[in-house]
Amino acid sequence: MKAKCLECEGEITIPDDVVEGEIVSCPDCGADFEVVEVSSGKVELKAAEMVGEDWGE
């Protein structure tokens, strides 16, 4: 499967066995995306949320 990068419009190759919640990266710009939905050969992506470590500060 193929998807279009939401940042740079590059092409992201999505593995056929991808599951919802998995993170994929754009090979062109390095942006990370979360797989939101997989249905009938199409995949929907959203920008992955970067959750920082909470060191108790």
Residue frames as a rotation matrix with the C-alpha (Angstrom) as fourth column:
MET 1
0.583 0.813 0.000 0.00
0.813 -0.583 0.000 0.00
0.000 0.000 -1.000 0.00
LYS 2
-0.569 -0.703 0.426 1.04
0.695 -0.689 -0.208 3.57
0.440 0.177 0.880 -0.55
ALA 3
0.545 0.669 -0.506 0.13
0.816 -0.562 0.135 6.73
-0.194 -0.486 -0.852 1.34
LYS 4
0.233 -0.416 0.879 1.01
0.434 -0.764 -0.477 10.38
0.870 0.493 0.002 0.82
CYS 5
-0.521 -0.514 -0.681 3.07
0.846 -0.208 -0.490 12.18
0.111 -0.832 0.543 3.45
LEU 6
0.578 0.811 -0.097 1.02
0.812 -0.558 0.171 14.91
0.085 -0.177 -0.981 5.11
GLU 7
0.390 -0.528 -0.755 4.15
0.282 -0.712 0.643 17.07
-0.877 -0.463 -0.129 5.51
CYS 8
-0.391 -0.740 -0.547 6.09
-0.358 -0.425 0.831 16.89
-0.848 0.521 -0.099 2.24
GLU 9
0.507 0.704 -0.497 3.69
-0.769 0.110 -0.630 15.06
-0.388 0.702 0.597 -0.12
GLY 10
-0.543 -0.764 -0.348 6.25
-0.836 0.530 0.142 12.25
0.076 0.369 -0.927 -0.47
GLU 11
0.347 0.647 -0.679 5.22
-0.579 0.718 0.387 8.63
0.738 0.259 0.623 -0.94
ILE 12
-0.329 -0.351 0.876 5.18
-0.912 0.359 -0.199 6.35
-0.245 -0.865 -0.438 2.09
THR 13
-0.307 0.184 -0.934 5.17
-0.393 0.869 0.300 2.59
0.867 0.459 -0.195 1.52
ILE 14
0.008 0.444 0.896 2.87
-0.996 0.078 -0.030 0.95
-0.083 -0.893 0.443 4.04
PRO 15
-0.935 -0.354 0.041 3.40
-0.352 0.935 0.044 -2.76
-0.054 0.027 -0.998 4.86
ASP 16
-0.379 0.829 -0.411 0.44
-0.304 0.308 0.902 -5.01
0.874 0.467 0.135 3.93
ASP 17
-0.047 0.334 -0.941 0.25
0.713 0.672 0.202 -6.30
0.700 -0.661 -0.270 7.53
VAL 18
-0.844 -0.271 0.462 0.06
-0.042 -0.826 -0.562 -2.82
0.534 -0.494 0.686 9.12
VAL 19
-0.161 0.788 -0.594 -2.33
0.934 0.316 0.168 -2.45
0.320 -0.528 -0.787 12.08
GLU 20
0.539 0.447 0.714 -4.17
0.187 -0.890 0.416 0.56
0.821 -0.090 -0.564 13.47
GLY 21
0.981 -0.195 0.004 -2.04
-0.069 -0.328 0.942 2.46
-0.182 -0.924 -0.335 15.97
GLU 22
0.357 -0.897 0.260 1.24
0.871 0.420 0.255 1.54
-0.338 0.136 0.931 14.25
ILE 23
0.528 -0.293 -0.797 3.73
-0.198 -0.955 0.220 4.32
-0.826 0.042 -0.563 13.51
VAL 24
0.462 -0.411 0.786 5.14
0.875 0.355 -0.329 4.76
-0.144 0.839 0.524 10.00
SER 25
0.094 -0.544 -0.834 7.78
0.184 -0.814 0.551 7.25
-0.979 -0.205 0.024 8.85
CYS 26
0.976 0.159 -0.147 8.22
-0.088 -0.330 -0.940 9.21
-0.198 0.930 -0.308 5.66
PRO 27
0.412 -0.878 0.243 11.47
0.847 0.467 0.254 8.22
-0.337 0.101 0.936 3.95
ASP 28
0.195 -0.308 0.931 11.82
0.679 -0.642 -0.355 11.72
0.708 0.702 0.084 2.45
CYS 29
0.106 -0.095 0.990 11.33
-0.345 -0.937 -0.053 14.09
0.933 -0.336 -0.132 5.41
GLY 30
-0.764 -0.495 -0.413 11.39
0.132 0.507 -0.852 11.68
0.631 -0.706 -0.322 8.38
ALA 31
-0.422 0.687 0.592 7.99
-0.875 -0.479 -0.069 12.73
0.236 -0.547 0.803 9.75
ASP 32
-0.992 0.120 -0.030 6.19
0.123 0.928 -0.352 10.08
-0.014 -0.353 -0.935 11.83
PHE 33
-0.378 0.925 -0.034 2.53
-0.824 -0.319 0.469 9.23
0.423 0.205 0.883 11.33
GLU 34
-0.691 0.286 0.664 0.08
-0.317 0.706 -0.633 7.01
-0.650 -0.648 -0.397 13.19
VAL 35
-0.865 0.466 -0.187 -2.10
0.040 0.435 0.899 4.62
0.501 0.770 -0.395 11.21
VAL 36
-0.645 0.701 0.303 -5.68
-0.711 -0.406 -0.573 5.61
-0.279 -0.585 0.761 12.07
GLU 37
0.375 0.840 0.392 -7.65
-0.463 0.536 -0.706 3.26
-0.803 0.084 0.590 9.84
VAL 38
-0.833 -0.526 -0.172 -6.98
-0.436 0.435 0.788 0.47
-0.340 0.731 -0.591 7.37
SER 39
0.076 0.901 0.427 -9.80
-0.071 0.432 -0.899 -0.52
-0.995 0.038 0.097 5.04
SER 40
0.781 0.367 0.506 -10.04
0.366 0.389 -0.846 -2.07
-0.507 0.845 0.169 1.59
GLY 41
0.259 -0.796 0.546 -6.45
0.961 0.157 -0.227 -1.39
0.095 0.584 0.806 0.61
LYS 42
0.227 -0.167 0.960 -6.43
0.119 -0.973 -0.198 2.21
0.967 0.159 -0.201 1.81
VAL 43
-0.095 -0.335 -0.937 -4.79
0.978 0.145 -0.151 3.61
0.186 -0.931 0.314 4.90
GLU 44
0.687 0.333 0.646 -5.56
0.195 -0.941 0.277 6.81
0.700 -0.064 -0.711 6.80
LEU 45
-0.216 -0.861 -0.460 -2.71
0.858 0.058 -0.511 8.58
0.467 -0.505 0.726 8.60
LYS 46
0.908 0.296 0.298 -2.49
0.137 -0.879 0.456 11.34
0.397 -0.373 -0.839 11.19
ALA 47
0.084 -0.918 0.389 0.54
-0.465 -0.381 -0.799 13.10
0.881 -0.114 -0.459 12.63
ALA 48
0.166 -0.109 -0.980 2.03
0.663 0.748 0.029 11.00
0.730 -0.655 0.196 15.43
GLU 49
0.846 0.140 0.514 1.87
-0.265 -0.727 0.633 12.65
0.462 -0.672 -0.578 18.83
MET 50
-0.170 -0.953 -0.249 5.24
0.140 0.227 -0.964 12.97
0.975 -0.199 0.095 20.49
VAL 51
0.890 0.455 0.042 4.73
-0.018 -0.057 0.998 12.17
0.456 -0.889 -0.042 24.15
GLY 52
-0.007 -0.947 0.323 7.64
-0.516 -0.273 -0.812 13.29
0.856 -0.172 -0.487 26.26
GLU 53
-0.234 -0.177 -0.956 8.94
0.634 0.718 -0.288 11.48
0.737 -0.674 -0.056 29.31
ASP 54
0.632 0.415 0.655 7.59
-0.279 -0.666 0.692 12.77
0.723 -0.619 -0.305 32.60
TRP 55
-0.258 -0.854 -0.451 10.52
0.320 0.365 -0.874 12.87
0.911 -0.370 0.180 34.98
GLY 56
0.206 0.440 -0.874 8.37
0.953 0.114 0.281 14.04
0.223 -0.891 -0.396 37.90
GLU 57
-0.834 -0.547 -0.063 9.24
0.550 -0.818 -0.170 17.70
0.041 -0.177 0.983 37.49
